[in-house]
Amino acid sequence: MSANRQFLLARRPSGRVTHDDFALRETPVPEPGPGEALVRNLLLSFDPTQRVWITDVPQYLPPVQIGEVMRAYGLGRVEQSNDPKLPVGTLVFGMTGWQDYVVGSSRGMNAFTPLPPNLSVPQETMLGVLGPTGFSAYFGMEIGAPKAGETVVVSAAAGAVGSVAGQIAKIHGCRAVGLAGSAEKCEWLTGELGFDAAVNYKAADWKKQLRAACPKGVDIDFENVGGPIMEAVFNMLNLRARVVLCGLISGYNETEDESSRANLSPLLVKRVRLEGFIILDYAPRFGEAAAQLGKWLAEGKLKHRETVIEGLENAPETLNRLFDGEKIGKLMLRIA
Ligand SMILES: NC(=O)c1ccc[n+]([C@@H]2O[C@H](COP(=O)([O-])OP(=O)(O)OC[C@H]3O[C@@H](n4cnc5c(N)ncnc54)[C@H](OP(=O)(O)O)[C@@H]3O)[C@@H](O)[C@H]2O)c1
């Protein structure tokens, strides 16, 4: 390919993103400078946080600026290199963005991480369950400190992080209860992943179903959604329960974000510990998480699924799938 297609942020979106929020441009494939490598982007991760990155609300990374390439994690292959730590042919992981090619290096803030040669697992697995998605479930559950026999409720349970978090709860001997947005997703959770119960939060009587699924109350809320779902789970928390605040996706497309508003009195009355986390803080321990998740995978204790869309030109619509729930497991875009 002689051109580099790039999606630049054209304006700050309101609600769901549209093509007009981005400008698609073609530029020459960049040349790596001294100490740099040229990476062909192969597979992009789609994460709800990308919708937050293109707002100007206070957040944990600088927002993507108008005119900048849309930020995204991805997996690529080194095609030219002046960086001895990134030989040609190496698969790398990093912030590759919505573009065909990217220049970077193995050093600095946005360093590319080389993956081991002769990988025996598919690229989709590396970017999903053995990547930041799996790590978020692993360290989030560590914060929750599950004990055998406890009840763990996971929201967005048929998504990338939630599906792994619920299975880790099972590995720790807990009762895992998932909330998801369709009967098909609920069947996947209980039929394939081993959740003890799953509730479709779009059913009229979902709160009643959730109470029935948690006869001993809730010891850990692995919170991915916020809003009415979070509040319903708060009302079921046991004494000294833990809330792992992983995400609040129900508010990411909203200007008036109500996702974090919930009655906090159950947390006071039940002496609950709530802790938010950002996975980037755990980077020094990613190797440990990858090793443990890999072991569980090999032992058949962890199952996973990816929804892979094709074609860089479909990036904006792909982002919306996270909010429409039009996918199961981890959402990715294959671009080469
Ligand atoms: N703290 C961290 O470092 C960190 C790292 C990774 C992810 N996260 C957070 O973890 C959560 C899950 O992320 P993910 O990557 O695993 O995404 P995901 O779960 O694979 O995809 C998002 C899912 O959320 C559900 N959803 C979307 N809008 C909803 C709404 N208004 N109400 C209820 N459910 C809704 C949809 O499933 P249904 O069909 O079931 O509705 C959708 O499939 C997000 O909040 C994300 O920001 C945090």
PDBQT file of the ligand as one rigid body, heavy atoms in Angstrom, charges set to zero:
ROOT
HETATM    1  N1  LIG A 401     -11.112   1.171  34.495  1.00  0.00    +0.000 N 
HETATM    2  C1  LIG A 401     -10.435   0.732  33.448  1.00  0.00    +0.000 C 
HETATM    3  O1  LIG A 401      -9.212   0.834  33.357  1.00  0.00    +0.000 OA
HETATM    4  C2  LIG A 401     -11.215   0.073  32.343  1.00  0.00    +0.000 A 
HETATM    5  C3  LIG A 401     -10.587  -0.700  31.370  1.00  0.00    +0.000 A 
HETATM    6  C4  LIG A 401     -11.381  -1.316  30.374  1.00  0.00    +0.000 A 
HETATM    7  C5  LIG A 401     -12.755  -1.097  30.367  1.00  0.00    +0.000 A 
HETATM    8  N2  LIG A 401     -13.305  -0.311  31.325  1.00  0.00    +0.000 N 
HETATM    9  C6  LIG A 401     -14.746  -0.093  31.380  1.00  0.00    +0.000 C 
HETATM   10  O2  LIG A 401     -15.360  -1.351  31.472  1.00  0.00    +0.000 OA
HETATM   11  C7  LIG A 401     -16.650  -1.303  30.854  1.00  0.00    +0.000 C 
HETATM   12  C8  LIG A 401     -16.735  -2.411  29.811  1.00  0.00    +0.000 C 
HETATM   13  O3  LIG A 401     -15.747  -2.179  28.831  1.00  0.00    +0.000 OA
HETATM   14  P1  LIG A 401     -15.485  -3.258  27.689  1.00  0.00    +0.000 P 
HETATM   15  O4  LIG A 401     -14.287  -2.846  26.945  1.00  0.00    +0.000 OA
HETATM   16  O5  LIG A 401     -15.536  -4.599  28.281  1.00  0.00    +0.000 OA
HETATM   17  O6  LIG A 401     -16.733  -3.023  26.738  1.00  0.00    +0.000 OA
HETATM   18  P2  LIG A 401     -17.817  -4.114  26.366  1.00  0.00    +0.000 P 
HETATM   19  O7  LIG A 401     -18.446  -4.568  27.625  1.00  0.00    +0.000 OA
HETATM   20  O8  LIG A 401     -17.182  -5.119  25.495  1.00  0.00    +0.000 OA
HETATM   21  O9  LIG A 401     -18.883  -3.308  25.504  1.00  0.00    +0.000 OA
HETATM   22  C9  LIG A 401     -19.762  -2.458  26.119  1.00  0.00    +0.000 C 
HETATM   23  C10 LIG A 401     -21.066  -3.190  26.499  1.00  0.00    +0.000 C 
HETATM   24  O10 LIG A 401     -21.746  -2.377  27.422  1.00  0.00    +0.000 OA
HETATM   25  C11 LIG A 401     -23.131  -2.594  27.313  1.00  0.00    +0.000 C 
HETATM   26  N3  LIG A 401     -23.804  -1.281  27.348  1.00  0.00    +0.000 N 
HETATM   27  C12 LIG A 401     -23.586  -0.253  26.509  1.00  0.00    +0.000 A 
HETATM   28  N4  LIG A 401     -24.379   0.778  26.843  1.00  0.00    +0.000 NA
HETATM   29  C13 LIG A 401     -25.111   0.369  27.908  1.00  0.00    +0.000 A 
HETATM   30  C14 LIG A 401     -26.115   1.002  28.702  1.00  0.00    +0.000 A 
HETATM   31  N5  LIG A 401     -26.523   2.264  28.475  1.00  0.00    +0.000 N 
HETATM   32  N6  LIG A 401     -26.661   0.287  29.717  1.00  0.00    +0.000 NA
HETATM   33  C15 LIG A 401     -26.257  -0.991  29.960  1.00  0.00    +0.000 A 
HETATM   34  N7  LIG A 401     -25.310  -1.633  29.243  1.00  0.00    +0.000 NA
HETATM   35  C16 LIG A 401     -24.747  -0.941  28.226  1.00  0.00    +0.000 A 
HETATM   36  C17 LIG A 401     -23.375  -3.323  25.987  1.00  0.00    +0.000 C 
HETATM   37  O11 LIG A 401     -23.779  -4.658  26.272  1.00  0.00    +0.000 OA
HETATM   38  P3  LIG A 401     -25.337  -5.070  26.457  1.00  0.00    +0.000 P 
HETATM   39  O12 LIG A 401     -25.804  -5.634  25.157  1.00  0.00    +0.000 OA
HETATM   40  O13 LIG A 401     -25.268  -6.071  27.538  1.00  0.00    +0.000 OA
HETATM   41  O14 LIG A 401     -26.076  -3.828  26.805  1.00  0.00    +0.000 OA
HETATM   42  C18 LIG A 401     -22.009  -3.365  25.340  1.00  0.00    +0.000 C 
HETATM   43  O15 LIG A 401     -21.770  -4.562  24.646  1.00  0.00    +0.000 OA
HETATM   44  C19 LIG A 401     -16.790   0.100  30.269  1.00  0.00    +0.000 C 
HETATM   45  O16 LIG A 401     -17.481   0.903  31.177  1.00  0.00    +0.000 OA
HETATM   46  C20 LIG A 401     -15.350   0.564  30.160  1.00  0.00    +0.000 C 
HETATM   47  O17 LIG A 401     -15.223   1.965  30.172  1.00  0.00    +0.000 OA
HETATM   48  C21 LIG A 401     -12.567   0.265  32.295  1.00  0.00    +0.000 A 
ENDROOT
TORSDOF 0
